[in-house]
Amino acid sequence: MLVVIACWMTAIQAQNLTHYKDIVRELSSAKYQGRGYAKNGVVKAGKYIANEFKRSGVSEVTLQPFTININTFPGNMAMSVDGRKLRPGTDFVMREYSPGAHGTYPLFYVDTLHYDSKRLFEELARPEHKDAFVVCDFWFTYRHGADFRRLQSKDGCQNAGLIYTWDTPLKFYKAYADRVVDKPIVWVSASFPKEAKTIKVNIDHEFLENYESSNVIAKVSGERHDSCYVFTAHYDHLGNLGRDLYFPGANDNASGTAAIITLAEHYAQHKPLFDIYCIAFAGEDSGLNGSTFFVKNPLFPLQGIRYLFNLDMIGDNNPVQYCEFSDAGLTGFALMQQLNQSHHYFKAFNRGVLAANSDHFPFAERGVPCVMFENEQGDTFVHYHTANDNWGNAVFTTYEPIFELVTDYVRLTTSPAAK
């Protein structure tokens, strides 16, 4: 009998793994253009996820729309230095709050060895440096933030823009894209020429106001409705950097989204004691917009959440699982450690400090017991926020341990002894 049960459980997991991979492949495909805003990829992805929830047999699916202001780069994305073309996403990326830029400009390199703030602005005021793009190492600009914030302002200096050298691989972000600053800001790789004369740019941006996307909420009705368990993942990603480049986001976070869809499928097939909600959030990469909107406008009582599991970038293979817990969720951490010792899901848990880095945080601020799982430093983590976070580099090792851990946790905490 034990052998039969073991084989049956293995078959369930294998079936989920197949569906899981299919969803990751779909969401990271060109059809959704990085699940961003310029080409409505996030809207298309939301509709696909809603359909997948419905196919899984859940009790109901609800779309919760909300709006954001977001800066995008949907058009031209070309830059060359002294006639040498640079590749978007590899040699350069735009800061998410940057305007576009068009034309040919001189380059001005900051002397970081003999830096003097007053002399910097005096030199930039000279006619030969008018409308220059200022080039400097990013971490140096970070240490001299007041000066470089002044360079970003149209009233602070007559420079045309800024170029910051950065470690490779270059990362693209959306967290501060709800505004546009005065001047273009470009991050470039360390291979950017050290003594070039001119830069030619043809970069378009489009600021979208009141852009609407939706959280997608699936409910599996349990035997009892007085409280619930919640599984969350964000399905949005970075979208486009120009017409031809998109960021697939296979690990970030098609991996977590696929997991909560298969969890919905699991509970639809195995009726739970308490209601189960699976929430796919939009707007996470642009500043936790979807989850923040939800906690301000909850579709079920937050105080009724027994535990919330946020799955963000679980498509990797590090055997040490990174996690963050809310204060109210610390008892869950102790129980998960016990489960891990018994079932060996991971070699260990690496518990980090609770931070505003994913969709669990707005819930943690409201006192909800919750955890965020994120697999860091595995083979796919190097591709984080790059165009190489794609299906070809996808890894699936940590999906099944996460699935088993969270379902075992729910099962144990709803057993007759726990009730």
C-alpha positions as CSV (number, residue, x, y, z in Angstrom):
1,M,0.0,0.0,0.0
2,L,2.8,2.5,0.9
3,V,4.5,1.8,-2.5
4,V,1.2,2.5,-4.3
5,I,0.7,5.7,-2.4
6,A,4.3,6.8,-3.1
7,C,3.9,6.1,-6.8
8,W,0.6,7.9,-6.9
9,M,2.1,11.0,-5.3
10,T,5.0,10.9,-7.7
11,A,2.6,10.8,-10.7
12,I,0.8,13.9,-9.3
13,Q,4.1,15.8,-9.0
14,A,5.2,14.7,-12.5
15,Q,1.9,15.9,-14.0
16,N,2.3,19.2,-12.3
17,L,5.9,19.6,-13.4
18,T,4.8,19.1,-17.0
19,H,2.1,21.7,-16.7
20,Y,4.5,24.0,-14.8
21,K,7.0,23.9,-17.6
22,D,4.4,24.6,-20.2
23,I,3.3,27.7,-18.4
24,V,6.8,29.0,-18.0
25,R,7.5,28.4,-21.7
26,E,4.3,30.2,-22.6
27,L,4.7,33.3,-20.4
28,S,8.4,33.8,-21.4
29,S,7.6,33.6,-25.1
30,A,7.6,36.6,-27.5
31,K,3.8,36.6,-27.5
32,Y,3.9,38.5,-24.2
33,Q,6.9,40.7,-24.9
34,G,8.3,40.5,-21.4
35,R,4.9,41.0,-19.8
36,G,5.4,44.7,-19.7
37,Y,3.4,47.8,-20.8
38,A,4.5,49.2,-24.1
39,K,3.0,46.4,-26.1
40,N,0.3,45.3,-23.7
41,G,2.2,42.2,-22.8
42,V,1.1,42.3,-19.2
43,V,-2.6,42.6,-20.2
44,K,-2.3,39.6,-22.6
45,A,-0.5,37.6,-19.8
46,G,-3.3,38.4,-17.3
47,K,-5.9,37.0,-19.7
48,Y,-3.8,33.8,-20.3
49,I,-3.4,33.3,-16.5
50,A,-7.1,33.8,-15.9
51,N,-7.9,31.2,-18.5
52,E,-5.3,28.8,-17.0
53,F,-7.0,29.2,-13.6
54,K,-10.4,28.5,-15.1
55,R,-9.0,25.4,-16.9
56,S,-7.6,24.1,-13.6
57,G,-11.1,23.8,-12.2
58,V,-11.1,26.5,-9.5
59,S,-14.4,27.8,-8.0
60,E,-14.1,31.3,-9.4
61,V,-11.7,33.7,-11.0
62,T,-11.7,37.5,-10.5
63,L,-9.9,40.3,-12.2
64,Q,-9.0,43.2,-10.0
65,P,-8.0,46.2,-12.3
66,F,-5.9,49.1,-11.1
67,T,-3.9,51.8,-12.9
68,I,-0.4,53.1,-12.8
69,N,1.8,55.7,-14.5
70,I,4.7,54.0,-16.2
71,N,7.6,55.0,-18.4
72,T,8.3,52.7,-21.4
73,F,10.8,52.4,-24.3
74,P,8.7,51.0,-27.2
75,G,10.5,52.5,-30.3
76,N,14.0,53.3,-31.4
77,M,16.8,52.1,-29.2
78,A,20.2,52.9,-30.9
79,M,23.4,54.2,-29.6
80,S,26.9,54.5,-31.0
81,V,30.2,55.8,-29.7
82,D,32.7,57.3,-32.2
83,G,30.8,55.4,-34.9
84,R,30.8,52.0,-33.0
85,K,27.3,50.6,-32.5
86,L,26.4,49.4,-29.0
87,R,23.9,46.7,-28.3
88,P,20.9,47.4,-26.2
89,G,20.6,45.1,-23.2
90,T,24.2,44.0,-23.5
91,D,26.3,47.2,-23.9
92,F,23.8,49.7,-22.6
93,V,20.4,49.9,-20.9
94,M,18.2,52.9,-20.0
95,R,17.4,53.9,-16.5
96,E,13.7,53.3,-16.1
97,Y,12.9,56.9,-15.5
98,S,14.9,58.3,-18.4
99,P,13.5,60.3,-21.2
100,G,14.4,59.6,-24.8
101,A,17.3,61.3,-26.6
102,H,18.1,62.1,-30.2
103,G,21.2,63.5,-31.8
104,T,25.0,63.6,-31.6
105,Y,26.7,64.9,-28.5
106,P,30.3,65.3,-27.1
107,L,31.4,63.1,-24.2
108,F,32.8,64.5,-21.0
109,Y,34.7,62.1,-18.7
110,V,34.7,62.9,-15.0
111,D,38.2,62.9,-13.4
112,T,37.5,60.7,-10.4
113,L,41.1,60.6,-9.2
114,H,41.3,64.4,-8.7
115,Y,37.6,65.1,-8.2
116,D,36.6,68.6,-7.3
117,S,32.9,69.4,-7.5
118,K,33.3,73.1,-8.2
119,R,35.8,72.5,-11.0
120,L,33.5,69.9,-12.5
121,F,30.7,72.4,-13.0
122,E,33.1,75.1,-14.2
123,E,34.4,72.8,-16.9
124,L,31.0,71.7,-18.0
125,A,30.1,75.4,-18.4
126,R,32.7,75.8,-21.0
127,P,31.4,76.2,-24.6
128,E,33.3,73.0,-25.8
129,H,31.4,70.9,-23.3
130,K,28.0,72.3,-23.9
131,D,25.3,69.6,-24.2
132,A,27.8,66.9,-23.3
133,F,27.0,63.5,-22.0
134,V,28.8,63.1,-18.7
135,V,30.5,59.7,-18.2
136,C,31.3,58.3,-14.8
137,D,31.5,55.1,-12.8
138,F,28.1,54.5,-11.1
139,W,29.4,53.9,-7.6
140,F,31.4,57.1,-7.8
141,T,28.2,59.0,-8.6
142,Y,26.5,57.2,-5.7
143,R,29.1,58.5,-3.3
144,H,28.7,62.1,-4.7
145,G,24.9,61.9,-5.1
146,A,24.1,65.6,-4.6
147,D,26.4,66.6,-7.5
148,F,25.0,64.1,-9.9
149,R,21.4,64.8,-9.0
150,R,22.2,68.3,-9.9
151,L,23.6,67.1,-13.3
152,Q,20.3,65.3,-13.8
153,S,18.3,68.5,-13.4
154,K,17.7,70.8,-16.4
155,D,18.3,73.8,-14.0
156,G,21.5,72.3,-12.5
157,C,23.8,72.2,-15.5
158,Q,23.8,72.4,-19.3
159,N,24.9,68.8,-19.9
160,A,22.6,66.8,-22.2
161,G,22.6,63.5,-20.3
162,L,24.6,61.1,-18.2
163,I,26.3,57.8,-18.8
164,Y,27.1,55.5,-15.8
165,T,29.5,52.6,-16.2
166,W,28.2,49.5,-14.4
167,D,29.1,45.8,-13.8
168,T,28.1,43.2,-16.3
169,P,25.7,41.7,-17.0
170,L,23.8,45.0,-17.2
171,K,20.4,45.0,-15.4
172,F,17.2,46.7,-16.5
173,Y,14.7,47.9,-13.9
174,K,11.2,49.3,-13.6
175,A,11.0,50.2,-9.9
176,Y,11.1,54.0,-10.4
177,A,9.4,54.2,-13.8
178,D,6.4,56.2,-12.5
179,R,8.1,59.4,-13.4
180,V,10.5,60.8,-16.0
181,V,13.5,62.9,-15.0
182,D,14.9,65.9,-17.0
183,K,17.8,64.2,-18.8
184,P,18.5,60.8,-20.3
185,I,20.5,58.4,-18.0
186,V,22.2,55.4,-19.6
187,W,24.0,52.5,-17.9
188,V,26.8,51.1,-19.9
189,S,29.1,48.1,-19.5
190,A,32.7,48.4,-18.3
191,S,33.8,47.9,-21.9
192,F,32.5,51.4,-22.8
193,P,35.4,53.4,-24.4
194,K,37.5,55.3,-22.0
195,E,38.5,58.2,-24.3
196,A,35.8,58.5,-26.9
197,K,34.8,61.8,-28.4
198,T,31.1,61.7,-29.3
199,I,28.0,59.7,-28.8
200,K,25.1,59.4,-31.2
201,V,21.7,58.4,-29.8
202,N,18.3,57.6,-31.2
203,I,16.2,56.6,-28.2
204,D,12.4,56.8,-27.9
205,H,10.4,56.8,-24.7
206,E,6.7,56.9,-24.0
207,F,5.2,57.8,-20.7
208,L,1.9,56.0,-20.1
209,E,-0.6,57.6,-17.7
210,N,-3.3,55.6,-16.0
211,Y,-2.2,52.3,-17.6
212,E,-4.6,49.6,-16.6
213,S,-3.6,46.0,-15.7
214,S,-5.2,43.6,-13.3
215,N,-4.5,41.3,-10.4
216,V,-5.9,37.8,-11.2
217,I,-7.4,36.0,-8.2
218,A,-8.5,32.4,-8.2
219,K,-10.5,30.9,-5.4
220,V,-10.8,27.2,-4.5
221,S,-13.7,26.8,-2.0
222,G,-12.9,24.7,1.0
223,E,-15.1,23.0,3.5
224,R,-14.9,26.0,5.8
225,H,-14.9,29.7,4.8
226,D,-14.0,31.4,8.0
227,S,-10.3,31.6,7.1
228,C,-8.0,30.9,4.1
229,Y,-4.5,30.1,2.8
230,V,-3.1,32.4,0.1
231,F,-0.5,31.7,-2.6
232,T,0.9,34.7,-4.5
233,A,3.3,35.4,-7.4
234,H,3.8,38.4,-9.6
235,Y,3.3,37.8,-13.3
236,D,4.5,41.2,-14.7
237,H,8.1,41.7,-15.8
238,L,10.2,44.4,-17.5
239,G,8.7,44.4,-21.0
240,N,10.7,46.0,-23.8
241,L,13.9,48.0,-24.4
242,G,13.2,49.2,-27.9
243,R,11.3,47.5,-30.7
244,D,13.4,44.4,-31.0
245,L,14.4,43.5,-27.4
246,Y,12.2,42.1,-24.7
247,F,12.9,40.6,-21.3
248,P,11.3,37.1,-21.1
249,G,11.4,36.7,-17.3
250,A,11.3,32.9,-17.2
251,N,12.6,32.8,-13.7
252,D,11.4,36.3,-12.7
253,N,8.6,35.5,-12.4
254,A,7.0,33.1,-14.8
255,S,8.4,30.4,-12.4
256,G,6.3,31.6,-9.4
257,T,3.3,32.3,-11.6
258,A,3.3,28.8,-13.0
259,A,3.7,27.4,-9.5
260,I,0.5,29.1,-8.1
261,I,-1.4,27.9,-11.2
262,T,-0.4,24.3,-10.5
263,L,-1.2,24.8,-6.8
264,A,-4.7,26.0,-7.8
265,E,-5.0,22.9,-9.9
266,H,-3.9,20.7,-7.0
267,Y,-6.4,22.1,-4.6
268,A,-9.2,22.0,-7.2
269,Q,-8.6,18.3,-7.4
270,H,-8.1,17.8,-3.7
271,K,-10.8,19.8,-1.8
272,P,-9.1,21.7,1.0
273,L,-10.5,22.2,4.5
274,F,-10.2,26.0,4.3
275,D,-10.6,28.3,1.2
276,I,-7.5,28.6,-1.0
277,Y,-6.7,31.8,-2.9
278,C,-4.1,32.0,-5.6
279,I,-3.3,35.6,-6.6
280,A,-1.2,36.6,-9.6
281,F,-0.2,40.2,-9.1
282,A,0.6,42.7,-11.8
283,G,2.8,45.8,-11.2
284,E,5.4,44.1,-8.9
285,D,8.5,45.1,-10.9
286,S,7.2,48.7,-11.1
287,G,7.0,49.0,-7.3
288,L,4.7,46.4,-5.7
289,N,1.7,48.2,-7.3
290,G,-0.6,45.3,-7.6
291,S,-0.1,43.9,-4.1
292,T,-0.3,47.3,-2.5
293,F,-3.6,48.0,-4.3
294,F,-4.9,44.6,-3.1
295,V,-4.2,45.2,0.6
296,K,-5.9,48.5,0.4
297,N,-8.9,47.0,-1.5
298,P,-9.0,43.3,-0.3
299,L,-11.4,41.0,-1.9
300,F,-11.5,38.9,1.3
301,P,-10.6,39.8,4.9
302,L,-6.9,40.0,5.4
303,Q,-7.3,39.0,9.1
304,G,-8.7,35.7,7.9
305,I,-5.4,34.7,6.2
306,R,-4.0,31.8,8.1
307,Y,-0.8,31.9,6.1
308,L,0.4,33.6,2.8
309,F,3.2,32.1,0.6
310,N,4.8,34.5,-1.9
311,L,6.7,32.6,-4.7
312,D,9.1,34.9,-6.5
313,M,11.9,33.5,-8.7
314,I,11.8,29.9,-7.7
315,G,13.1,28.6,-11.0
316,D,16.6,27.7,-10.0
317,N,18.8,25.0,-8.5
318,N,20.4,26.4,-5.3
319,P,19.9,23.7,-2.6
320,V,19.8,26.4,0.0
321,Q,16.4,28.2,-0.1
322,Y,16.3,31.9,0.6
323,C,13.2,33.1,2.5
324,E,11.8,36.2,4.3
325,F,9.1,36.0,7.0
326,S,6.8,38.6,8.5
327,D,6.8,39.0,12.2
328,A,3.4,37.3,12.4
329,G,4.8,34.4,10.2
330,L,7.7,33.4,12.4
331,T,5.9,30.5,13.9
332,G,5.6,29.2,10.4
333,F,9.3,29.4,10.0
334,A,9.9,27.1,12.9
335,L,7.4,24.6,11.5
336,M,8.9,24.8,8.0
337,Q,12.3,24.1,9.5
338,Q,10.9,21.0,11.2
339,L,9.3,19.9,8.0
340,N,12.5,20.4,6.1
341,Q,14.5,18.4,8.7
342,S,12.0,15.5,8.2
343,H,11.6,15.6,4.4
344,H,14.9,17.2,3.2
345,Y,13.3,19.6,0.7
346,F,16.5,21.7,0.9
347,K,19.9,21.5,2.5
348,A,19.0,24.6,4.6
349,F,17.0,27.8,4.7
350,N,18.7,31.1,4.4
351,R,16.4,33.5,6.3
352,G,16.9,37.1,5.2
353,V,15.7,40.4,6.7
354,L,12.1,41.3,5.8
355,A,12.3,43.9,3.0
356,A,10.0,45.7,0.5
357,N,11.4,43.6,-2.3
358,S,8.3,41.5,-3.3
359,D,4.6,41.2,-2.9
360,H,4.6,39.7,0.6
361,F,5.7,43.0,2.1
362,P,2.4,44.9,1.9
363,F,0.8,42.0,3.6
364,A,3.5,41.8,6.2
365,E,2.9,45.5,7.0
366,R,-0.7,44.6,7.7
367,G,0.2,41.9,10.2
368,V,-0.5,39.0,7.9
369,P,1.6,35.8,8.6
370,C,3.6,35.3,5.4
371,V,6.8,34.1,3.8
372,M,8.5,34.8,0.6
373,F,10.5,32.1,-1.2
374,E,13.2,33.2,-3.7
375,N,16.0,30.9,-4.9
376,E,19.1,33.0,-5.0
377,Q,22.6,32.3,-6.3
378,G,21.6,29.3,-8.4
379,D,22.6,28.9,-12.1
380,T,19.8,31.2,-13.4
381,F,20.3,34.0,-10.9
382,V,23.1,35.5,-13.0
383,H,20.4,36.2,-15.7
384,Y,18.3,38.2,-13.2
385,H,16.8,41.3,-15.0
386,T,18.5,40.5,-18.3
387,A,17.2,39.3,-21.6
388,N,18.9,36.0,-20.9
389,D,16.3,35.1,-18.3
390,N,14.6,33.0,-21.0
391,W,13.2,29.6,-21.7
392,G,16.6,28.3,-22.9
393,N,18.2,29.1,-19.5
394,A,15.2,27.9,-17.4
395,V,15.9,25.6,-14.5
396,F,13.2,23.6,-12.7
397,T,15.0,22.0,-9.8
398,T,13.4,23.9,-6.9
399,Y,9.8,23.8,-8.1
400,E,8.9,20.4,-6.7
401,P,10.5,20.9,-3.2
402,I,8.7,24.2,-2.9
403,F,5.4,22.7,-4.0
404,E,5.8,19.8,-1.5
405,L,6.8,22.1,1.3
406,V,3.9,24.5,1.1
407,T,1.3,21.8,0.5
408,D,2.7,19.8,3.4
409,Y,2.6,22.9,5.6
410,V,-1.1,23.5,4.7
411,R,-1.9,19.8,5.2
412,L,-0.2,19.7,8.6
413,T,-1.7,22.9,9.9
414,T,-5.2,21.8,8.9
415,S,-4.9,18.3,10.4
416,P,-7.3,17.2,13.2
417,A,-4.6,17.9,15.7
418,A,-4.1,21.4,14.4
419,K,-7.8,22.3,14.3
